[in-house]
Amino acid sequence: MGSSVKVSSGSALNILSKVPWMLFVILFLIAAEYMKLSLDGPVGYSFITLAVVVLFIEMFKSGDVSSVAFLIDQFWATLTIILASSLLTYLWFVEGKEPTFYHWIGFAIIVADGLLNPFNAFRTALRNFDVPG
């Protein structure tokens, strides 16, 4: 007679867990370089805010993961570190520009994501398997 509508409360979290958020940090830096924007002032502060928010999202994402999600997350973490290193290398050697404070902060947050999230995922996996530690 009537159709039932199912609303999944986990759908927003499911979408959050599928997106490689650290790529937005890289894309911000690439867009700023392409559009010749100076990262001093509001643009730089926006970048730092974005990077910190993305780091918290990535930490939240790495909390409870399956083995496949863990491997996919590791792939994206490795790829973002490679892309960030490539961007810094490009700026330094090809463009002849010294990376700014904001570039280094972005790179540090990307490296922190690549190092901290596997530890967080491993810790929660041990907890999920009731491994004493």
C-alpha positions in Angstrom: 0.0 0.0 0.0 2.6 2.5 1.0 6.3 2.5 0.4 8.6 2.9 3.3 11.5 5.4 3.1 14.7 4.3 4.8 16.9 7.1 6.0 20.4 5.9 6.8 22.1 8.0 9.4 25.5 6.5 8.4 25.2 7.8 4.8 26.9 11.1 5.6 29.7 9.2 7.5 30.0 6.8 4.6 30.5 9.7 2.2 33.1 11.3 4.6 35.0 8.0 4.7 35.2 7.6 0.9 36.7 11.0 0.1 40.5 11.4 0.2 40.4 14.8 2.0 44.1 15.5 2.0 43.9 16.0 -1.8 42.0 19.2 -1.1 45.1 20.5 0.7 47.2 19.7 -2.3 44.7 21.1 -4.7 44.5 24.4 -2.7 48.2 24.8 -3.0 48.2 24.0 -6.7 45.3 26.4 -7.3 47.1 29.1 -5.4 50.2 28.6 -7.4 48.3 28.4 -10.7 46.3 31.5 -10.0 49.4 33.3 -8.7 47.8 34.0 -5.3 49.9 35.1 -2.4 49.4 32.9 0.6 50.0 35.8 2.9 47.0 37.1 4.7 43.4 35.7 4.5 44.3 33.2 1.8 47.0 31.7 3.9 44.9 31.7 7.1 42.1 30.0 5.1 44.6 27.4 3.9 45.8 26.6 7.5 42.2 26.3 8.7 41.3 24.0 5.8 44.4 21.9 6.4 43.7 21.5 10.2 40.0 20.7 9.6 41.0 18.1 7.0 43.6 16.6 9.4 40.8 16.1 12.0 38.5 14.6 9.4 41.2 12.2 8.4 41.9 11.3 12.0 38.2 10.7 12.6 38.0 8.6 9.4 40.9 6.3 10.5 39.1 5.4 13.8 37.1 2.3 12.8 38.1 0.9 9.5 37.9 -2.4 7.7 41.0 -3.9 6.2 40.1 -2.8 2.7 39.3 0.8 3.9 42.7 0.8 5.7 44.6 -0.2 2.6 42.7 2.4 0.5 43.4 5.0 3.1 47.1 4.1 3.1 47.2 4.4 -0.7 45.8 7.9 -0.5 48.1 8.9 2.3 51.1 7.7 0.3 49.9 9.4 -2.8 49.4 12.7 -1.1 52.9 12.6 0.4 54.3 11.9 -3.0 52.2 14.8 -4.5 53.2 17.2 -1.8 56.9 16.3 -2.2 56.5 16.8 -6.0 54.9 20.2 -5.5 57.7 21.4 -3.1 60.3 20.0 -5.5 58.6 21.8 -8.5 58.5 25.1 -6.6 62.1 24.9 -5.5 63.8 23.6 -8.6 61.6 24.4 -11.6 60.1 27.7 -10.5 63.1 28.8 -8.5 60.9 29.9 -5.7 61.5 29.1 -2.0 58.4 27.4 -0.5 56.7 29.7 2.0 55.7 29.0 5.6 52.3 28.0 4.3 53.7 25.4 2.0 55.8 23.9 4.8 52.7 23.9 7.2 50.7 22.1 4.5 53.5 19.6 3.9 53.8 19.0 7.7 50.1 18.3 8.0 50.2 15.9 5.1 53.1 14.0 6.6 51.4 14.0 10.0 48.3 12.5 8.3 50.5 9.8 6.6 52.2 8.9 9.9 49.5 9.3 12.6 46.5 7.8 10.8 48.0 4.3 10.4 48.8 4.3 14.1 45.3 5.3 14.9 43.8 2.7 12.7 46.1 0.0 14.1 45.2 1.0 17.6 41.5 0.8 17.0 41.9 -2.5 15.1 43.7 -4.0 18.2 40.9 -2.7 20.4 38.3 -4.2 18.0 40.0 -7.6 18.2 40.3 -7.3 22.0 44.1 -7.6 21.9 45.6 -6.7 25.3 48.2 -4.1 25.1 
